[in-house]
Amino acid sequence: MIRLSSTLSLVGLLYLTLFLRPIAARDTSMVTLNAKRLAAVERWRLSARGLNVEGNARRSTDATTSPRVKNITFRNPKASRFYVDGTTIPLVNFDVGPSWSGLIPISSAPHEKRKLFFWLFPPGPEGSLDDLIFWYSAHYIVYSAKGLADSGVLQDEWRSGLFVARGFLPGERCKPQYIIPSTKPDPPQPFTWATGTALPIQNEWSWTNLSSVLYVEQPVGTGFSQGTPTAKDENDVAAQLVGFLEQFLEIFSELKGKKFYLLVKVVLKIMALNLRWIEDIANFIYENTTRSTLDLDLQGIWINDPVLGWDVVQSQIPAVSFVHKYEHVFAFSQTFLAHLDSVAETCNYADYNQKHVTYPPQGLLPLPGKSTEADPGCDVWDTIFDAALLVNPAFNIYRIFDTVMADLSDVLGFPGSFFQAQVSPLYFNRADVKAAIHAPANVDWAECSNIDVFPHGDGSLPPAFTVLPNVIEKSNRTVIVHGLGDFILIAEGTRIVLQNMTWAGKQGFHKHIVEDSFIVDGVGSLGNMHSERGLSYVEISLAGHMVPGYSPVVSALKLLKWMEEA
């Protein structure tokens, strides 16, 4: 037996020597790993510039071959009062180029006290002089009929491209005890200051690479904007913004006649109120202005993770299936998952899509109960949120994959789901910052204002039932983008709303949304997309609520394509 065992051992050794090659140890050194990361980043850069891996253009409009353009100059002497020297913005250690910012009234009335704060950036050397992007963040969600409103521009703009926020001074969800504004970087501005970073950096994916970008803090009552709010509904808010634009164009008249694109990072909800605005602004322009009164050529709208319908549809119905989709992220026990399933079954949330959502629709889709928010005992969204915080105190409702955001420094005070001021004063409350951007020195800027932007409430219905269909029909292109990692507004709920909406004479999409159909050149599938009758719907993998900040390259690519199509 010993001799046989030895013989077999020798045979085995001979086999290994002759037929099997040595297996090299896997190289996991930081040098190798970082080289792979840099190669992946370069692939995205090539894709964003319309190039293949050899550096050859994939489209004739590739920015690397287009003629360079010059920055806009404005002849009206009043424009010089708003000029911002790009070398003097505090803590920004590089020249961001010229810009213009300050307060402009919402009407030509001689004693008008209501003014909106704006920040205008001209196109970069590869951008277009023919286009003007209007961007703001509507982060307004309050759990009361009168709500607190966020300073939608400066906060989001900052994180996006301007600094770190989007909008100009954005905010998001305000409850009686805490506020939850957006704090992610978005791509519009030429510089960004993301959560957890020491200083601002140049924004490689700034939308100013494509076009002039105008950020506005509105409505009256938010951010640096001035005056007493008087709006009674969304139509009033739109009318005031259009009034501002009319005064703005009298000063910056070189922007008259430009192709105009309305974009918003997100539209959130104040319980019974629906603060969405971008659809209402577009609708107001289409229905109440002419080129003689507002000389801009509106092409369409782009909305990120919006409130389109009832809260029960967009947040409650899809909440439990969302948890099951990302069970490994939520890390709930099987006992708690079973409890959620039981509540979903009782409240008619379970299998709602399978039971009611068809392509094409077979009729109007029913509410699961009697309430447009949640019937008693059926608020699974808050139940999930509370449980998620027990498992992970840093749980971020705006992108569920983030697990440490609450521990990171944020110059605007909102690194994740909750307010957390680690810097005092906040960036936009620094006296030198206010002076640099012509902001009022006596305003205590906050991401979420305690001023009621609708002092008497707002009874406007959700846009899917009112203005959005008309806007789609009158626009060259309407784009709705949704981050698949967003929990505060869930993509599956947006699909339900769209299937219940009628536009261009038909209800909903008539063809299924094909999975993995959103393709990024050089990268592959990064989500799902579908277009019918002037409406494009896009879902972005890995992105959260603030899509331009979480997926800046994807947003820039999609925006460029949209502008080319429009």
Phi and psi in degrees as a GROMACS rama.xvg file:
@    title "Ramachandran Plot"
@    xaxis  label "Phi"
@    yaxis  label "Psi"
@TYPE xy
-64.6446  -42.3926  ILE-2
-65.403  -39.7271  ARG-3
-64.8483  -41.7912  LEU-4
-63.1093  -40.2086  SER-5
-66.0904  -39.3352  SER-6
-62.2987  -44.8971  THR-7
-63.5835  -37.5916  LEU-8
-63.9336  -40.8964  SER-9
-66.2162  -40.2823  LEU-10
-61.9067  -43.6536  VAL-11
-62.6968  -42.8376  GLY-12
-63.235  -40.8161  LEU-13
-63.6941  -39.2541  LEU-14
-62.1453  -47.3238  TYR-15
-62.1886  -38.0892  LEU-16
-69.6346  -40.1962  THR-17
-84.8195  -36.5861  LEU-18
-110.692  -19.2752  PHE-19
-111.561  131.953  LEU-20
-82.7904  150.739  ARG-21
-61.859  142.135  PRO-22
-95.9771  118.025  ILE-23
-73.1466  144.76  ALA-24
-65.7453  140.591  ALA-25
-66.8127  134.053  ARG-26
-88.0788  105.494  ASP-27
-114.976  26.5059  THR-28
-67.401  154.529  SER-29
-61.3464  -32.2104  MET-30
-61.9746  -47.2332  VAL-31
-67.2355  -44.9894  THR-32
-62.9255  -43.4708  LEU-33
-67.0568  -33.2933  ASN-34
-62.9145  -39.4889  ALA-35
-67.1409  -39.3805  LYS-36
-63.5849  -44.6635  ARG-37
-63.3064  -37.0844  LEU-38
-64.608  -39.1505  ALA-39
-66.309  -41.5263  ALA-40
-61.5337  -42.0738  VAL-41
-63.9518  -34.6806  GLU-42
-62.5581  -40.7461  ARG-43
-65.8424  -40.8925  TRP-44
-62.4557  -43.2722  ARG-45
-62.0689  -42.3833  LEU-46
-62.9911  -42.1255  SER-47
-65.5139  -26.2913  ALA-48
-97.9224  9.28478  ARG-49
72.6326  30.6765  GLY-50
-115.967  156.124  LEU-51
-94.0036  -177.496  ASN-52
-64.4131  -20.4925  VAL-53
-85.5304  -4.22165  GLU-54
88.8141  10.2388  GLY-55
-90.5003  143.603  ASN-56
-66.7289  139.493  ALA-57
-96.2195  -14.8739  ARG-58
-139.395  151.972  ARG-59
-69.5027  -20.9579  SER-60
-91.6051  15.8656  THR-61
-51.4328  131.449  ASP-62
-64.1276  -24.9349  ALA-63
-70.6807  -17.2586  THR-64
-111.037  -5.75248  THR-65
-78.0396  152.534  SER-66
-64.5862  145.876  PRO-67
-75.3998  143.993  ARG-68
-112.635  160.226  VAL-69
-98.8323  157.653  LYS-70
-65.4465  151.551  ASN-71
-70.5512  142.572  ILE-72
-118.576  144.985  THR-73
-116.21  128.421  PHE-74
-80.4367  -26.9724  ARG-75
-64.6314  123.393  ASN-76
-56.9637  -26.9853  PRO-77
-63.9522  -26.7113  LYS-78
-63.4348  -30.9747  ALA-79
-64.5366  -23.8809  SER-80
-68.4737  -19.6279  ARG-81
-101.209  -0.858799  PHE-82
-64.2429  135.95  TYR-83
-117.646  122.223  VAL-84
-76.0418  117.951  ASP-85
-66.6104  -7.4062  GLY-86
-96.286  -2.86005  THR-87
-114.928  8.04501  THR-88
-73.8134  121.317  ILE-89
-55.7225  135.592  PRO-90
71.7234  -2.96537  LEU-91
-93.7886  107.888  VAL-92
-90.5895  33.7538  ASN-93
-156.32  164.251  PHE-94
-83.8305  116.757  ASP-95
-89.8379  -0.32346  VAL-96
91.1655  173.864  GLY-97
-72.0378  150.493  PRO-98
-155.508  173.118  SER-99
-136.529  134.875  TRP-100
-151.748  160.831  SER-101
150.21  -163.055  GLY-102
-107.217  135.746  LEU-103
-133.668  135.87  ILE-104
-67.9148  159.675  PRO-105
-89.1235  0.682897  ILE-106
-155.178  171.354  SER-107
-92.0515  5.561  SER-108
-57.1437  136.099  ALA-109
-60.494  -29.021  PRO-110
-114.175  27.4719  HIS-111
-65.1389  122.998  GLU-112
-102.435  -14.0325  LYS-113
-83.4913  122.41  ARG-114
-136.231  145.683  LYS-115
-109.237  142.907  LEU-116
-91.573  135.65  PHE-117
-132.397  163.347  PHE-118
-144.071  118.798  TRP-119
-109.984  128.713  LEU-120
-117.043  130.825  PHE-121
-77.0645  168.343  PRO-122
-69.4708  148.754  PRO-123
-73.3658  -175.761  GLY-124
-62.0236  -20.7206  PRO-125
-104.36  1.88996  GLU-126
-84.8264  176.772  GLY-127
-102.348  137.315  SER-128
-85.8567  -5.05199  LEU-129
-93.6181  -6.37656  ASP-130
-122.214  153.632  ASP-131
-138.961  118.767  LEU-132
-95.6625  127.041  ILE-133
-101.191  121.684  PHE-134
-129.198  135.783  TRP-135
-153.771  161.986  TYR-136
-108.064  119.938  SER-137
-98.6797  85.8948  ALA-138
-105.725  70.6675  HIS-139
-123.836  106.416  TYR-140
-136.828  119.291  ILE-141
-130.857  141.126  VAL-142
-92.6973  60.2068  TYR-143
-164.631  163.87  SER-144
-73.6022  -15.8883  ALA-145
-109.553  85.1108  LYS-146
-95.9315  160.633  GLY-147
-80.8507  149.202  LEU-148
-124.907  148.999  ALA-149
-90.032  155.738  ASP-150
-82.7388  80.1631  SER-151
-50.4572  -21.2812  GLY-152
-98.6253  -60.1823  VAL-153
-59.7047  -36.419  LEU-154
-68.2186  -49.6845  GLN-155
-79.049  -33.8451  ASP-156
-57.2447  -43.977  GLU-157
-57.8745  -45.6203  TRP-158
-79.5912  -20.8439  ARG-159
-81.122  -52.9422  SER-160
-162.666  -28.4738  GLY-161
-75.8897  -53.0235  LEU-162
-145.731  -88.2198  PHE-163
-135.325  -19.8604  VAL-164
-97.9488  -165.223  ALA-165
-142.637  149.443  ARG-166
98.2299  -122.29  GLY-167
-129.65  -50.2434  PHE-168
-135.152  86.218  LEU-169
-87.546  163.463  PRO-170
-148.817  175.838  GLY-171
-135.085  -90.8071  GLU-172
-107.458  119.272  ARG-173
-110.892  123.894  CYS-174
-114.672  168.462  LYS-175
-53.9689  -34.3529  PRO-176
-102.908  -16.9573  GLN-177
-159.686  162.695  TYR-178
-116.444  149.458  ILE-179
-129.328  79.5297  ILE-180
-87.2104  166.268  PRO-181
-78.2776  140.487  SER-182
-135.45  22.2687  THR-183
-95.1731  154.142  LYS-184
-73.0138  133.225  PRO-185
-116.222  163.656  ASP-186
-91.1189  -0.603319  PRO-187
-64.3956  -40.31  PRO-188
-89.7319  164.441  GLN-189
-77.9805  -5.91627  PRO-190
-143.465  155.484  PHE-191
-142.158  149.959  THR-192
-132.675  88.3369  TRP-193
-77.5148  156.244  ALA-194
-54.183  130.782  THR-195
89.7075  -4.87181  GLY-196
-97.6753  152.147  THR-197
-76.1804  -36.9982  ALA-198
-146.018  163.905  LEU-199
-63.3656  153.443  PRO-200
-130.312  161.014  ILE-201
-67.5572  138.856  GLN-202
-94.5561  103.148  ASN-203
-64.3094  -25.881  GLU-204
-108.038  24.7008  TRP-205
-57.7569  138.914  SER-206
-69.8443  -14.0031  TRP-207
-67.9509  -11.3914  THR-208
-66.1346  -21.1884  ASN-209
-103.69  -33.4054  LEU-210
-164.695  168.127  SER-211
-66.0582  145.14  SER-212
-128.994  129.556  VAL-213
-114.575  118.97  LEU-214
-103.357  136.071  TYR-215
-134.511  131.846  VAL-216
-88.0864  111.358  GLU-217
-154.744  156.287  GLN-218
-83.2049  -176.701  PRO-219
-54.4225  132.193  VAL-220
110.766  -4.07319  GLY-221
-115.442  148.492  THR-222
54.647  -134.118  GLY-223
-84.6524  -7.05135  PHE-224
-60.9878  150.594  SER-225
-114.587  158.424  GLN-226
104.986  174.196  GLY-227
-96.3697  126.697  THR-228
-61.1368  137.003  PRO-229
-129.933  -0.715686  THR-230
-65.3281  136.872  ALA-231
-100.483  -21.7273  LYS-232
-161.395  -177.068  ASP-233
-63.9142  -31.7789  GLU-234
-64.5646  -38.6431  ASN-235
-63.9134  -42.4781  ASP-236
-59.7467  -44.7826  VAL-237
-62.7418  -42.3863  ALA-238
-61.9854  -40.0001  ALA-239
-67.4023  -39.1622  GLN-240
-66.119  -41.4564  LEU-241
-63.9307  -38.023  VAL-242
-61.0907  -41.0267  GLY-243
-60.8294  -46.5672  PHE-244
-60.6724  -37.2439  LEU-245
-62.6842  -42.9169  GLU-246
-70.0291  -37.483  GLN-247
-60.3921  -43.6752  PHE-248
-71.1849  -22.0072  LEU-249
-69.1656  -30.1025  GLU-250
-87.7358  -44.9706  ILE-251
-105.6  61.5911  PHE-252
-66.7383  -19.4151  SER-253
-65.3082  -13.9058  GLU-254
-89.2445  -4.32694  LEU-255
-63.4621  143.627  LYS-256
81.4232  -1.12997  GLY-257
-70.3396  152.989  LYS-258
-66.7727  127.868  LYS-259
-114.43  128.628  PHE-260
-122.764  123.123  TYR-261
-95.2954  120.25  LEU-262
-128.376  144.173  LEU-263
-141.129  141.781  VAL-264
-69.9231  -44.566  LYS-265
-164.469  151.818  VAL-266
-123.806  118.385  VAL-267
-110.011  -176.764  LEU-268
-126.872  144.712  LYS-269
-110.656  83.4445  ILE-270
42.0455  -106.954  MET-271
-75.2219  -6.24105  ALA-272
-101.046  150.64  LEU-273
-121.54  94.2057  ASN-274
-88.6383  89.5708  LEU-275
-114.251  -49.9538  ARG-276
71.2144  -44.1229  TRP-277
-64.9615  -39.8793  ILE-278
-65.7659  -38.4083  GLU-279
-69.6717  -35.8949  ASP-280
-62.8883  -47.679  ILE-281
-60.9447  -44.7203  ALA-282
-62.1244  -41.1346  ASN-283
-63.5978  -42.3036  PHE-284
-62.1232  -44.8039  ILE-285
-64.86  -37.8729  TYR-286
-95.7314  -20.0459  GLU-287
-128.284  3.41307  ASN-288
-129.104  160.991  THR-289
-128.347  171.842  THR-290
-65.1772  -18.9196  ARG-291
-79.2858  -24.4388  SER-292
-98.9246  -36.3151  THR-293
-135.586  100.55  LEU-294
-85.133  70.3219  ASP-295
-137.895  143.738  LEU-296
-100.759  86.8611  ASP-297
-64.0416  122.585  LEU-298
-95.8255  -30.5657  GLN-299
159.514  -169.953  GLY-300
-129.649  157.371  ILE-301
-134.262  124.913  TRP-302
-125.965  133.385  ILE-303
-103.041  126.277  ASN-304
43.2729  62.009  ASP-305
-91.6855  161.164  PRO-306
-84.7752  117.043  VAL-307
-115.422  -28.2648  LEU-308
-137.697  -152.662  GLY-309
-75.3686  150.428  TRP-310
-60.8663  -37.8664  ASP-311
-62.2495  -30.0101  VAL-312
-81.5162  -44.2473  VAL-313
-85.368  -20.5825  GLN-314
-120.729  -39.7508  SER-315
-83.7215  -51.6995  GLN-316
-55.1395  -47.0945  ILE-317
-87.3888  -0.52249  PRO-318
-63.0677  -46.6313  ALA-319
-70.8327  -39.9781  VAL-320
-66.186  -31.0397  SER-321
-63.3467  -42.4682  PHE-322
-61.9804  -43.4242  VAL-323
-64.4827  -35.657  HIS-324
-63.0724  -35.1381  LYS-325
-119.942  45.8569  TYR-326
-56.9455  -38.3561  GLU-327
-68.6591  -22.3394  HIS-328
-83.4875  -44.7929  VAL-329
-71.9046  -33.896  PHE-330
57.904  39.7797  ALA-331
-80.057  156.663  PHE-332
-73.7058  158.611  SER-333
-63.2184  -31.5621  GLN-334
-64.7418  -43.3964  THR-335
-70.6032  -37.7184  PHE-336
-60.2653  -40.0649  LEU-337
-64.3294  -37.7809  ALA-338
-63.094  -45.0843  HIS-339
-60.8341  -42.4597  LEU-340
-60.4081  -40.1014  ASP-341
-65.4409  -43.5528  SER-342
-65.0467  -43.0372  VAL-343
-59.8954  -38.4777  ALA-344
-66.4072  -45.6129  GLU-345
-63.4243  -36.9639  THR-346
-91.7148  6.6296  CYS-347
67.5879  25.9796  ASN-348
-87.5037  -31.7367  TYR-349
-62.8359  132.7  ALA-350
57.3551  28.1001  ASP-351
-59.8022  -44.6544  TYR-352
-59.8742  -47.4023  ASN-353
-62.925  -32.442  GLN-354
-83.1202  -34.8494  LYS-355
-122.957  -26.2719  HIS-356
-93.4905  110.895  VAL-357
-126.11  162.682  THR-358
-127.317  108.79  TYR-359
-74.2653  166.529  PRO-360
-64.2418  150.724  PRO-361
-99.7699  8.85907  GLN-362
146.788  179.774  GLY-363
-64.2306  144.125  LEU-364
-89.3408  139.128  LEU-365
-82.8215  154.158  PRO-366
-73.004  151.291  LEU-367
-73.8817  -20.6766  PRO-368
-148.656  -146.622  GLY-369
-96.0132  -22.4547  LYS-370
-97.116  147.582  SER-371
-84.7823  -4.63981  THR-372
-109.79  -67.6032  GLU-373
-172.196  132.412  ALA-374
-66.4536  159.206  ASP-375
-53.4518  131.131  PRO-376
82.7124  2.86909  GLY-377
-116.702  12.9741  CYS-378
-82.4927  75.2861  ASP-379
-73.2845  -27.1289  VAL-380
-59.7013  -50.404  TRP-381
-68.3326  -33.1522  ASP-382
-61.0787  -43.6304  THR-383
-66.4431  -43.9451  ILE-384
-59.8557  -47.0158  PHE-385
-61.1537  -41.9799  ASP-386
-67.94  -37.6188  ALA-387
-63.5139  -36.0892  ALA-388
-68.9228  -29.7447  LEU-389
-66.3389  -41.7369  LEU-390
-74.4604  -40.7777  VAL-391
-140.13  95.9167  ASN-392
-58.2858  -17.3211  PRO-393
-95.8116  12.3421  ALA-394
-53.2009  130.666  PHE-395
-112.12  112.122  ASN-396
-66.8814  -17.9025  ILE-397
-86.3125  -22.6552  TYR-398
-157.703  109.876  ARG-399
-68.1876  -15.7886  ILE-400
-76.9103  -15.4465  PHE-401
-79.3476  130.62  ASP-402
-121.775  -5.46951  THR-403
-129.695  11.1239  VAL-404
-58.3899  -35.5972  MET-405
-66.7701  -15.8781  ALA-406
-96.3082  -1.1987  ASP-407
-96.4202  149.263  LEU-408
-71.7854  142.483  SER-409
-143.948  121.801  ASP-410
-71.3997  -11.3171  VAL-411
-106.667  -5.1184  LEU-412
94.6262  4.09573  GLY-413
-133.59  82.3949  PHE-414
-77.468  -14.1185  PRO-415
-158.263  -127.049  GLY-416
-79.45  -19.5679  SER-417
-128.221  154.33  PHE-418
-65.0924  133.619  PHE-419
-153.033  86.363  GLN-420
-79.3656  111.696  ALA-421
-107.005  -6.3917  GLN-422
-126.289  132.697  VAL-423
-136.13  127.328  SER-424
-75.9161  164.016  PRO-425
-60.2179  155.776  LEU-426
-51.4172  -47.136  TYR-427
-79.4565  1.33375  PHE-428
-102.13  0.522519  ASN-429
-69.9065  135.734  ARG-430
-61.7625  -37.7935  ALA-431
-70.0644  -31.7631  ASP-432
-68.9725  -46.1585  VAL-433
-58.5282  -41.5068  LYS-434
-66.0272  -38.8953  ALA-435
-66.2313  -33.9263  ALA-436
-108.074  13.024  ILE-437
61.356  36.9235  HIS-438
-89.6917  151.014  ALA-439
-63.2996  129.307  PRO-440
-71.158  -23.7048  ALA-441
-90.5108  5.63188  ASN-442
-97.3012  129.828  VAL-443
-89.8885  95.4443  ASP-444
-67.5051  137.576  TRP-445
-143.84  149.554  ALA-446
-64.6394  -31.5388  GLU-447
-127.685  114.147  CYS-448
-81.8893  150.469  SER-449
-96.52  14.2769  ASN-450
-91.2849  134.483  ILE-451
-76.8075  111.992  ASP-452
-72.8316  -21.2143  VAL-453
-119.649  86.7765  PHE-454
-60.0472  -23.8569  PRO-455
-114.65  17.8082  HIS-456
87.1839  166.125  GLY-457
-136.645  117.691  ASP-458
-100.755  18.1737  GLY-459
-62.9952  139.762  SER-460
-78.2465  161.339  LEU-461
-57.8189  148.201  PRO-462
-63.8758  -27.7541  PRO-463
-63.362  -23.949  ALA-464
-93.8167  -10.1277  PHE-465
-129.185  -87.857  THR-466
-87.9247  -26.6928  VAL-467
-60.4149  -44.4542  LEU-468
-56.6328  -41.6439  PRO-469
-65.4964  -38.679  ASN-470
-64.5816  -42.8471  VAL-471
-59.3789  -44.5996  ILE-472
-67.9734  -30.9398  GLU-473
-92.7122  -14.1072  LYS-474
-90.0103  154.834  SER-475
-68.5874  -33.2747  ASN-476
-160.267  134.412  ARG-477
-119.567  129.11  THR-478
-121.916  128.691  VAL-479
-116.883  121.174  ILE-480
-115.521  138.974  VAL-481
-136.849  129.135  HIS-482
-78.8334  129.087  GLY-483
-74.1924  -12.2319  LEU-484
-96.0508  9.77777  GLY-485
-84.4134  128.843  ASP-486
-104.265  -27.2012  PHE-487
-65.7732  -34.4054  ILE-488
-134.373  123.912  LEU-489
-103.683  135.438  ILE-490
-56.9483  -39.7946  ALA-491
-59.8465  -35.4607  GLU-492
-67.5974  -36.5498  GLY-493
-63.9617  -39.1079  THR-494
-59.6442  -41.3577  ARG-495
-62.4642  -45.3182  ILE-496
-60.3818  -44.046  VAL-497
-64.1683  -35.3928  LEU-498
-72.2206  -14.6028  GLN-499
-100.438  -1.80348  ASN-500
-99.3339  141.434  MET-501
-108.393  126.053  THR-502
-145.228  151.707  TRP-503
51.7401  37.4102  ALA-504
82.2671  1.86376  GLY-505
-137.497  153.718  LYS-506
-92.7389  129.37  GLN-507
63.3916  -177.903  GLY-508
-77.8495  142.617  PHE-509
-98.3366  -10.5825  HIS-510
-120.354  149.041  LYS-511
-62.8851  148.436  HIS-512
-77.6621  116.321  ILE-513
-78.2262  128.135  VAL-514
-65.0812  147.48  GLU-515
58.7867  32.6792  ASP-516
-96.5916  -5.51919  SER-517
-93.8949  107.856  PHE-518
-109.463  130.081  ILE-519
-104.229  122.848  VAL-520
-54.8903  133.384  ASP-521
80.1027  -6.55813  GLY-522
-119.94  -46.6159  VAL-523
114.916  -158.356  GLY-524
-71.8854  135.362  SER-525
-137.212  30.2996  LEU-526
145.62  -156.425  GLY-527
-131.536  149.349  ASN-528
-151.823  156.748  MET-529
-158.311  145.328  HIS-530
-135.63  134.03  SER-531
-151.804  136.117  GLU-532
51.5195  44.7334  ARG-533
86.4499  -1.32884  GLY-534
-115.123  125.013  LEU-535
-111.063  132.056  SER-536
-119.92  128.245  TYR-537
-129.713  131.944  VAL-538
-112.671  129.255  GLU-539
-108.769  120.353  ILE-540
-64.815  144.995  SER-541
71.5929  -16.808  LEU-542
-79.1742  152.846  ALA-543
-108.366  -152.434  GLY-544
-60.3232  -42.0132  HIS-545
-93.3745  77.7415  MET-546
-55.7021  -46.0595  VAL-547
-60.7449  -29.787  PRO-548
-80.7003  -38.6737  GLY-549
-79.1997  -29.9744  TYR-550
-134.655  66.808  SER-551
-63.1097  -37.6173  PRO-552
-69.4973  -44.6142  VAL-553
-59.0236  -44.2815  VAL-554
-62.8132  -42.9463  SER-555
-63.9313  -41.1887  ALA-556
-64.8895  -45.8351  LEU-557
-65.5917  -39.5474  LYS-558
-63.5159  -43.2787  LEU-559
-60.0681  -45.5551  LEU-560
-62.3042  -41.7115  LYS-561
-62.5832  -43.9337  TRP-562
-65.9713  -36.8508  MET-563
-64.9488  -40.4043  GLU-564
-70.6487  -37.3584  GLU-565
